[in-house]
Amino acid sequence: MASRLRIKGGKKLSGKINVGGAKNAVVAIIPAAILAGDICTLENVPQLLDVLNFQKILQSLGAEAEFIEENTLRINPNTINTYDATAPIMSEFRASYYVLGSLLARFNKAKALLPGGCNIGLRPIDQHIKGFEALGATVDINHGVISVEAKNGLKGNTIYLDIVSVGATINIMLAAAGAEGVTVIENAAREPEIVDVANFLTGIGARVRGAGTGTIRVTGTPHRIGVTHPVIPDRIEAGTWLALAAANNSDITVENVIPVHLDAVIAKLKEMGAHVEEGEDYVRIVSNGNLKAVDLKTFPYPGLATDMQSQMMIPLIRAEGVSTIIENIYNNRFKVVNELSKMGIKVKVDNNIAVVEGPQKLSGAIVRATDLRCSAALVIAGLCAEGETIMEHVYHLDRGYEKAVEKLQAVGADIIREEVQI
């Protein structure tokens, strides 16, 4: 059996959507708990497919990892008895590579399958390897397995990342938390999720300074404790619902957010002509349908996230004029265009540039999600389209959006999940 979504478009939506914990933070904090000296309780944890997979990975290492409430995950790392993370589930998603930094810091060695995840272009791990080697480890990759070992222990060092990389920044932070001395990461990524990981590491006893800036200093320690840590809200989920409201001429209040994390999205939606109201922990967007074209460029934080590019394409399809999207992060981020063409949409793509001329009408069709953010964009498109849209490969959506169907139904969307024989 497989899931698919049946979406009937054309309805304006109204109401409130509560945002869950940040996927891109929690998939780093769960493996970071490997480093803790005692039980860790993680709050505001979304039960996403990637999260549940990471729970299984920790359990395969010997850890006790159980949800004691719907969104509260309790992890006891004291029972971990191996540094070998080569269970097949490791290849199911990209963030699985974070076990490398944590296991290396704890055991001075680690072994893992190379990661999987969305096929959105080249995503090498050379900067991760560079960081591990700078800390005194040797790295070997053989038949899809990466082995890392620091025979003389990890030693703090200064590491300059050749490119701004969220994954490499976090993985080096994790390893550095167990290294002797101070590690300095220069040209570090600045995303809010990195700050959240830094706060967790500080909570268990490491000293992390500068997270959220281009230079992060990590002072490792062998004396680590347990901690209770609330995960920050998911800015990408929040941005997705804001893009939906703009595209669908709707009135949606997105709650449990940190508005400053959404500055790049909010600025572009305002530029398009949507009305945006910001509160302490909510953002309300009201769109009257008179959207105008704008140009988008994806950049590392605080720029517009590449994870929002597909979703932002839908309001641009509905906007008056010619918009240009320049994708500066991944080289294969426009796969959604092939699926949108099934809905009657024409978008010109040339390498990393997409040109959208609007407004265009969307027509219901059978489409297939090719990656996580493509799935979200197709849901938005389906809710804006005339007629019925069926979206297959829903598991992509489940990797990043907790209870998406239920949340959308609560604001008036005509959307259901159904199981089909394959």
C-alpha positions as a Python dict, from the first residue, in 0.01 Angstrom:
ca = {
    (1, 'M'): (0, 0, 0),
    (2, 'A'): (109, 357, -67),
    (3, 'S'): (-35, 695, 23),
    (4, 'R'): (-147, 966, -213),
    (5, 'L'): (-325, 1296, -166),
    (6, 'R'): (-650, 1393, -335),
    (7, 'I'): (-679, 1772, -351),
    (8, 'K'): (-970, 1981, -478),
    (9, 'G'): (-860, 2336, -544),
    (10, 'G'): (-1027, 2672, -576),
    (11, 'K'): (-1125, 2727, -211),
    (12, 'K'): (-1000, 3026, -17),
    (13, 'L'): (-859, 2924, 318),
    (14, 'S'): (-894, 3094, 653),
    (15, 'G'): (-779, 3021, 1005),
    (16, 'K'): (-473, 2934, 1212),
    (17, 'I'): (-196, 2681, 1159),
    (18, 'N'): (37, 2583, 1441),
    (19, 'V'): (396, 2518, 1333),
    (20, 'G'): (591, 2222, 1471),
    (21, 'G'): (953, 2190, 1573),
    (22, 'A'): (1225, 2255, 1318),
    (23, 'K'): (1311, 1945, 1117),
    (24, 'N'): (1656, 2075, 1026),
    (25, 'A'): (1736, 2135, 1392),
    (26, 'V'): (1595, 1819, 1547),
    (27, 'V'): (1769, 1585, 1299),
    (28, 'A'): (2098, 1727, 1429),
    (29, 'I'): (2001, 1745, 1797),
    (30, 'I'): (1889, 1381, 1815),
    (31, 'P'): (2235, 1249, 1714),
    (32, 'A'): (2394, 1519, 1931),
    (33, 'A'): (2234, 1339, 2226),
    (34, 'I'): (2485, 1058, 2165),
    (35, 'L'): (2737, 1294, 2328),
    (36, 'A'): (2533, 1357, 2641),
    (37, 'G'): (2639, 1206, 2972),
    (38, 'D'): (2286, 1130, 3083),
    (39, 'I'): (1921, 1129, 2976),
    (40, 'C'): (1810, 1405, 2740),
    (41, 'T'): (1449, 1515, 2698),
    (42, 'L'): (1374, 1690, 2369),
    (43, 'E'): (1052, 1892, 2352),
    (44, 'N'): (860, 2022, 2050),
    (45, 'V'): (986, 1729, 1842),
    (46, 'P'): (776, 1671, 1527),
    (47, 'Q'): (703, 1307, 1448),
    (48, 'L'): (834, 1328, 1094),
    (49, 'L'): (961, 1037, 889),
    (50, 'D'): (1321, 1160, 920),
    (51, 'V'): (1281, 1195, 1297),
    (52, 'L'): (1136, 846, 1334),
    (53, 'N'): (1419, 708, 1122),
    (54, 'F'): (1674, 878, 1347),
    (55, 'Q'): (1500, 732, 1649),
    (56, 'K'): (1553, 387, 1495),
    (57, 'I'): (1918, 464, 1422),
    (58, 'L'): (1984, 555, 1784),
    (59, 'Q'): (1805, 242, 1895),
    (60, 'S'): (2023, 37, 1658),
    (61, 'L'): (2327, 184, 1836),
    (62, 'G'): (2188, 66, 2170),
    (63, 'A'): (2035, 391, 2293),
    (64, 'E'): (1695, 411, 2457),
    (65, 'A'): (1492, 654, 2248),
    (66, 'E'): (1118, 677, 2306),
    (67, 'F'): (842, 934, 2274),
    (68, 'I'): (703, 981, 2625),
    (69, 'E'): (446, 1230, 2489),
    (70, 'E'): (339, 1304, 2133),
    (71, 'N'): (614, 1560, 2077),
    (72, 'T'): (855, 1481, 2361),
    (73, 'L'): (1142, 1244, 2288),
    (74, 'R'): (1341, 1091, 2572),
    (75, 'I'): (1692, 966, 2487),
    (76, 'N'): (1920, 769, 2717),
    (77, 'P'): (2263, 754, 2547),
    (78, 'N'): (2429, 564, 2831),
    (79, 'T'): (2333, 230, 2675),
    (80, 'I'): (2500, 300, 2338),
    (81, 'N'): (2746, 17, 2281),
    (82, 'T'): (2877, 59, 1928),
    (83, 'Y'): (3025, 319, 1693),
    (84, 'D'): (2903, 125, 1386),
    (85, 'A'): (2608, 301, 1219),
    (86, 'T'): (2580, 95, 903),
    (87, 'A'): (2214, -6, 937),
    (88, 'P'): (2036, 20, 598),
    (89, 'I'): (1810, 297, 727),
    (90, 'M'): (2114, 529, 727),
    (91, 'S'): (2088, 563, 350),
    (92, 'E'): (1726, 680, 365),
    (93, 'F'): (1793, 1047, 439),
    (94, 'R'): (2066, 1309, 421),
    (95, 'A'): (2096, 1412, 786),
    (96, 'S'): (2200, 1062, 893),
    (97, 'Y'): (2561, 1173, 851),
    (98, 'Y'): (2542, 1365, 1180),
    (99, 'V'): (2606, 1039, 1366),
    (100, 'L'): (2963, 1060, 1237),
    (101, 'G'): (3054, 1372, 1433),
    (102, 'S'): (2881, 1250, 1750),
    (103, 'L'): (3019, 896, 1745),
    (104, 'L'): (3365, 1026, 1664),
    (105, 'A'): (3351, 1263, 1961),
    (106, 'R'): (3233, 986, 2193),
    (107, 'F'): (3441, 687, 2078),
    (108, 'N'): (3721, 850, 1874),
    (109, 'K'): (3597, 641, 1584),
    (110, 'A'): (3283, 608, 1375),
    (111, 'K'): (3155, 407, 1082),
    (112, 'A'): (2845, 489, 879),
    (113, 'L'): (2677, 439, 543),
    (114, 'L'): (2696, 736, 312),
    (115, 'P'): (2374, 938, 340),
    (116, 'G'): (2074, 943, 107),
    (117, 'G'): (1791, 1198, 94),
    (118, 'C'): (1636, 1419, -171),
    (119, 'N'): (1793, 1412, -516),
    (120, 'I'): (1831, 1787, -560),
    (121, 'G'): (2183, 1798, -698),
    (122, 'L'): (2542, 1766, -590),
    (123, 'R'): (2581, 1761, -212),
    (124, 'P'): (2932, 1637, -138),
    (125, 'I'): (3062, 1581, 215),
    (126, 'D'): (3416, 1698, 146),
    (127, 'Q'): (3388, 1984, 397),
    (128, 'H'): (3281, 1739, 669),
    (129, 'I'): (3587, 1527, 591),
    (130, 'K'): (3812, 1833, 591),
    (131, 'G'): (3686, 1922, 938),
    (132, 'F'): (3733, 1572, 1083),
    (133, 'E'): (4085, 1554, 944),
    (134, 'A'): (4171, 1895, 1087),
    (135, 'L'): (4070, 1764, 1430),
    (136, 'G'): (4314, 1473, 1395),
    (137, 'A'): (4102, 1199, 1241),
    (138, 'T'): (4172, 984, 939),
    (139, 'V'): (3889, 921, 694),
    (140, 'D'): (3836, 627, 462),
    (141, 'I'): (3549, 571, 219),
    (142, 'N'): (3507, 222, 80),
    (143, 'H'): (3206, 64, -94),
    (144, 'G'): (2963, 327, 36),
    (145, 'V'): (3087, 313, 396),
    (146, 'I'): (3274, 602, 557),
    (147, 'S'): (3507, 519, 846),
    (148, 'V'): (3658, 789, 1067),
    (149, 'E'): (3912, 736, 1343),
    (150, 'A'): (4118, 960, 1572),
    (151, 'K'): (4376, 720, 1718),
    (152, 'N'): (4531, 991, 1935),
    (153, 'G'): (4204, 1160, 2021),
    (154, 'L'): (4050, 1472, 1872),
    (155, 'K'): (4239, 1799, 1910),
    (156, 'G'): (4092, 2145, 1864),
    (157, 'N'): (4197, 2332, 1552),
    (158, 'T'): (4100, 2623, 1325),
    (159, 'I'): (3897, 2513, 1023),
    (160, 'Y'): (3802, 2738, 733),
    (161, 'L'): (3511, 2603, 530),
    (162, 'D'): (3560, 2652, 156),
    (163, 'I'): (3185, 2697, 116),
    (164, 'V'): (2914, 2787, 365),
    (165, 'S'): (2770, 2448, 462),
    (166, 'V'): (2507, 2386, 728),
    (167, 'G'): (2581, 2014, 741),
    (168, 'A'): (2958, 2054, 769),
    (169, 'T'): (2925, 2330, 1030),
    (170, 'I'): (2706, 2112, 1250),
    (171, 'N'): (2907, 1793, 1205),
    (172, 'I'): (3229, 1971, 1298),
    (173, 'M'): (3057, 2128, 1600),
    (174, 'L'): (2951, 1782, 1716),
    (175, 'A'): (3299, 1638, 1681),
    (176, 'A'): (3457, 1946, 1841),
    (177, 'A'): (3233, 1911, 2148),
    (178, 'G'): (3435, 1602, 2237),
    (179, 'A'): (3776, 1733, 2128),
    (180, 'E'): (4051, 1858, 2352),
    (181, 'G'): (4089, 2235, 2343),
    (182, 'V'): (3921, 2497, 2126),
    (183, 'T'): (3797, 2450, 1771),
    (184, 'V'): (3733, 2755, 1556),
    (185, 'I'): (3504, 2716, 1252),
    (186, 'E'): (3545, 3004, 1008),
    (187, 'N'): (3304, 3079, 723),
    (188, 'A'): (3048, 2888, 928),
    (189, 'A'): (2682, 2871, 831),
    (190, 'R'): (2455, 3104, 1031),
    (191, 'E'): (2115, 2933, 1020),
    (192, 'P'): (1889, 2942, 1329),
    (193, 'E'): (1906, 2562, 1340),
    (194, 'I'): (2281, 2588, 1403),
    (195, 'V'): (2213, 2820, 1696),
    (196, 'D'): (1968, 2562, 1832),
    (197, 'V'): (2227, 2284, 1808),
    (198, 'A'): (2481, 2513, 1979),
    (199, 'N'): (2236, 2575, 2263),
    (200, 'F'): (2190, 2200, 2307),
    (201, 'L'): (2566, 2137, 2314),
    (202, 'T'): (2608, 2416, 2569),
    (203, 'G'): (2333, 2258, 2776),
    (204, 'I'): (2517, 1924, 2796),
    (205, 'G'): (2842, 2089, 2897),
    (206, 'A'): (3037, 2198, 2590),
    (207, 'R'): (3108, 2567, 2541),
    (208, 'V'): (2992, 2711, 2211),
    (209, 'R'): (3030, 3077, 2122),
    (210, 'G'): (2948, 3266, 1803),
    (211, 'A'): (2671, 3045, 1665),
    (212, 'G'): (2467, 3255, 1424),
    (213, 'T'): (2781, 3435, 1301),
    (214, 'G'): (3050, 3338, 1054),
    (215, 'T'): (3292, 3230, 1328),
    (216, 'I'): (3202, 2963, 1583),
    (217, 'R'): (3425, 2861, 1873),
    (218, 'V'): (3369, 2526, 2042),
    (219, 'T'): (3549, 2427, 2361),
    (220, 'G'): (3521, 2052, 2403),
    (221, 'T'): (3479, 1871, 2730),
    (222, 'P'): (3481, 1505, 2846),
    (223, 'H'): (3238, 1594, 3125),
    (224, 'R'): (2894, 1610, 2968),
    (225, 'I'): (2551, 1587, 3127),
    (226, 'G'): (2187, 1537, 3027),
    (227, 'V'): (1952, 1825, 2947),
    (228, 'T'): (1592, 1915, 2867),
    (229, 'H'): (1584, 2109, 2541),
    (230, 'P'): (1290, 2262, 2348),
    (231, 'V'): (1341, 2257, 1969),
    (232, 'I'): (1286, 2587, 1787),
    (233, 'P'): (988, 2626, 1548),
    (234, 'D'): (1029, 2519, 1187),
    (235, 'R'): (1080, 2830, 974),
    (236, 'I'): (1046, 2632, 650),
    (237, 'E'): (709, 2487, 749),
    (238, 'A'): (600, 2838, 852),
    (239, 'G'): (720, 2986, 523),
    (240, 'T'): (537, 2716, 330),
    (241, 'W'): (202, 2809, 485),
    (242, 'L'): (272, 3179, 421),
    (243, 'A'): (345, 3105, 54),
    (244, 'L'): (19, 2907, 40),
    (245, 'A'): (-180, 3199, 179),
    (246, 'A'): (-28, 3437, -76),
    (247, 'A'): (-83, 3204, -372),
    (248, 'N'): (-435, 3104, -271),
    (249, 'N'): (-573, 3451, -189),
    (250, 'S'): (-626, 3338, 168),
    (251, 'D'): (-613, 3467, 524),
    (252, 'I'): (-391, 3241, 735),
    (253, 'T'): (-228, 3304, 1072),
    (254, 'V'): (82, 3092, 1128),
    (255, 'E'): (144, 3042, 1499),
    (256, 'N'): (436, 2920, 1714),
    (257, 'V'): (697, 3092, 1500),
    (258, 'I'): (996, 3319, 1550),
    (259, 'P'): (912, 3595, 1298),
    (260, 'V'): (1272, 3718, 1257),
    (261, 'H'): (1360, 3375, 1115),
    (262, 'L'): (1112, 3446, 835),
    (263, 'D'): (1241, 3790, 737),
    (264, 'A'): (1351, 3690, 385),
    (265, 'V'): (1019, 3520, 305),
    (266, 'I'): (809, 3797, 457),
    (267, 'A'): (1000, 4066, 267),
    (268, 'K'): (934, 3896, -67),
    (269, 'L'): (567, 3832, 5),
    (270, 'K'): (523, 4198, 97),
    (271, 'E'): (702, 4295, -224),
    (272, 'M'): (451, 4079, -414),
    (273, 'G'): (167, 4276, -258),
    (274, 'A'): (45, 4049, 21),
    (275, 'H'): (-52, 4206, 352),
    (276, 'V'): (159, 4072, 638),
    (277, 'E'): (102, 4124, 1010),
    (278, 'E'): (370, 4016, 1257),
    (279, 'G'): (323, 3944, 1627),
    (280, 'E'): (552, 3814, 1896),
    (281, 'D'): (504, 3450, 1796),
    (282, 'Y'): (280, 3460, 1489),
    (283, 'V'): (262, 3589, 1134),
    (284, 'R'): (-68, 3656, 960),
    (285, 'I'): (-87, 3691, 584),
    (286, 'V'): (-385, 3819, 387),
    (287, 'S'): (-376, 3805, 9),
    (288, 'N'): (-635, 3962, -219),
    (289, 'G'): (-507, 3805, -539),
    (290, 'N'): (-340, 4116, -678),
    (291, 'L'): (13, 3980, -663),
    (292, 'K'): (294, 4125, -874),
    (293, 'A'): (610, 3966, -1008),
    (294, 'V'): (936, 3981, -812),
    (295, 'D'): (1282, 3834, -853),
    (296, 'L'): (1410, 3570, -608),
    (297, 'K'): (1762, 3457, -531),
    (298, 'T'): (1843, 3180, -286),
    (299, 'F'): (2133, 3233, -47),
    (300, 'P'): (2255, 3093, 283),
    (301, 'Y'): (2082, 3243, 587),
    (302, 'P'): (1983, 3522, 635),
    (303, 'G'): (1904, 3508, 264),
    (304, 'L'): (1604, 3330, 114),
    (305, 'A'): (1641, 2959, 190),
    (306, 'T'): (1676, 2716, -97),
    (307, 'D'): (1423, 2505, 97),
    (308, 'M'): (1162, 2776, 22),
    (309, 'Q'): (1233, 2817, -348),
    (310, 'S'): (986, 2559, -483),
    (311, 'Q'): (702, 2682, -261),
    (312, 'M'): (763, 3049, -352),
    (313, 'M'): (735, 2960, -720),
    (314, 'I'): (358, 2904, -684),
    (315, 'P'): (260, 3260, -580),
    (316, 'L'): (488, 3385, -862),
    (317, 'I'): (288, 3172, -1109),
    (318, 'R'): (-21, 3356, -983),
    (319, 'A'): (144, 3702, -998),
    (320, 'E'): (121, 3961, -1274),
    (321, 'G'): (441, 4001, -1474),
    (322, 'V'): (771, 3821, -1529),
    (323, 'S'): (961, 3684, -1229),
    (324, 'T'): (1310, 3536, -1220),
    (325, 'I'): (1429, 3275, -971),
    (326, 'I'): (1802, 3221, -935),
    (327, 'E'): (1900, 2906, -744),
    (328, 'N'): (2245, 2959, -591),
    (329, 'I'): (2264, 2656, -360),
    (330, 'Y'): (2175, 2332, -542),
    (331, 'N'): (2208, 2249, -910),
    (332, 'N'): (1894, 2038, -945),
    (333, 'R'): (1630, 2231, -750),
    (334, 'F'): (1383, 2288, -1033),
    (335, 'K'): (1240, 1936, -1060),
    (336, 'V'): (904, 2073, -951),
    (337, 'V'): (877, 2246, -1290),
    (338, 'N'): (827, 1913, -1472),
    (339, 'E'): (537, 1829, -1241),
    (340, 'L'): (384, 2176, -1267),
    (341, 'S'): (385, 2140, -1647),
    (342, 'K'): (131, 1860, -1600),
    (343, 'M'): (-94, 2124, -1443),
    (344, 'G'): (-64, 2347, -1749),
    (345, 'I'): (212, 2571, -1619),
    (346, 'K'): (499, 2697, -1833),
    (347, 'V'): (825, 2788, -1660),
    (348, 'K'): (1146, 2837, -1855),
    (349, 'V'): (1453, 2684, -1691),
    (350, 'D'): (1811, 2745, -1797),
    (351, 'N'): (2067, 2587, -1563),
    (352, 'N'): (2013, 2761, -1226),
    (353, 'I'): (1764, 3021, -1353),
    (354, 'A'): (1387, 2985, -1384),
    (355, 'V'): (1169, 3246, -1554),
    (356, 'V'): (802, 3259, -1455),
    (357, 'E'): (551, 3464, -1655),
    (358, 'G'): (218, 3517, -1487),
    (359, 'P'): (-54, 3503, -1406),
    (360, 'Q'): (-116, 3146, -1519),
    (361, 'K'): (-406, 2918, -1432),
    (362, 'L'): (-336, 2584, -1274),
    (363, 'S'): (-543, 2282, -1370),
    (364, 'G'): (-579, 1969, -1160),
    (365, 'A'): (-365, 1674, -1267),
    (366, 'I'): (-191, 1361, -1142),
    (367, 'V'): (153, 1468, -1017),
    (368, 'R'): (437, 1301, -834),
    (369, 'A'): (651, 1452, -560),
    (370, 'T'): (1020, 1420, -644),
    (371, 'D'): (1160, 1561, -319),
    (372, 'L'): (1050, 1712, 10),
    (373, 'R'): (1004, 2074, -94),
    (374, 'C'): (863, 1977, -432),
    (375, 'S'): (589, 1791, -243),
    (376, 'A'): (498, 2105, -49),
    (377, 'A'): (490, 2315, -364),
    (378, 'L'): (263, 2064, -537),
    (379, 'V'): (21, 2072, -243),
    (380, 'I'): (6, 2452, -271),
    (381, 'A'): (-42, 2424, -648),
    (382, 'G'): (-320, 2168, -602),
    (383, 'L'): (-504, 2395, -359),
    (384, 'C'): (-483, 2680, -612),
    (385, 'A'): (-580, 2473, -917),
    (386, 'E'): (-912, 2431, -1089),
    (387, 'G'): (-1040, 2077, -1048),
    (388, 'E'): (-881, 1783, -870),
    (389, 'T'): (-512, 1710, -822),
    (390, 'I'): (-375, 1375, -712),
    (391, 'M'): (-26, 1381, -564),
    (392, 'E'): (171, 1060, -543),
    (393, 'H'): (486, 982, -340),
    (394, 'V'): (346, 1147, -29),
    (395, 'Y'): (629, 1004, 180),
    (396, 'H'): (837, 1304, 73),
    (397, 'L'): (586, 1535, 242),
    (398, 'D'): (589, 1317, 553),
    (399, 'R'): (964, 1371, 585),
    (400, 'G'): (919, 1740, 663),
    (401, 'Y'): (558, 1829, 748),
    (402, 'E'): (389, 1683, 1053),
    (403, 'K'): (12, 1633, 1015),
    (404, 'A'): (6, 1849, 703),
    (405, 'V'): (-329, 1716, 583),
    (406, 'E'): (-496, 1773, 919),
    (407, 'K'): (-356, 2125, 947),
    (408, 'L'): (-480, 2215, 601),
    (409, 'Q'): (-823, 2063, 660),
    (410, 'A'): (-853, 2280, 973),
    (411, 'V'): (-826, 2598, 762),
    (412, 'G'): (-1080, 2476, 507),
    (413, 'A'): (-874, 2287, 250),
    (414, 'D'): (-1043, 2007, 57),
    (415, 'I'): (-761, 1754, 88),
    (416, 'I'): (-758, 1390, 193),
    (417, 'R'): (-500, 1115, 220),
    (418, 'E'): (-590, 779, 77),
    (419, 'E'): (-416, 443, 63),
    (420, 'V'): (-383, 273, -273),
    (421, 'Q'): (-255, -66, -384),
    (422, 'I'): (78, -62, -565),
}
